[in-house]
Amino acid sequence: MNNKVIATIDVSRPAGRKIVRELLNKRTVTIQYPPPEGIENAPTHEEVFSKLLDDLSEDYGVDMKKQFKF
């Protein structure tokens, strides 16, 4: 017998947000938020940071990856 329930709550309305707030205070409840739409193709934070260091290296003429030991 399965003792778990999965519910979908519409948090775009005040009543849904109130239900979620009430559930957050319960020890037996685990809340999982779905990932935002379109996130599948989003770069990782490592890729973003690496690109930022490459751009800074180009702008300042210094290898920023060596400066920050990345």
Sequence and secondary structure as in RCSB ss.txt:
>XXXX:A:sequence
MNNKVIATIDVSRPAGRKIVRELLNKRTVTIQYPPPEGIENAPTHEEVFSKLLDDLSEDYGVDMKKQFKF
>XXXX:A:secstr
          TTSHHHHHHHHHHHT TT        TTGGG   HHHHHHHHHHHHHHHHTS HHHHTT 
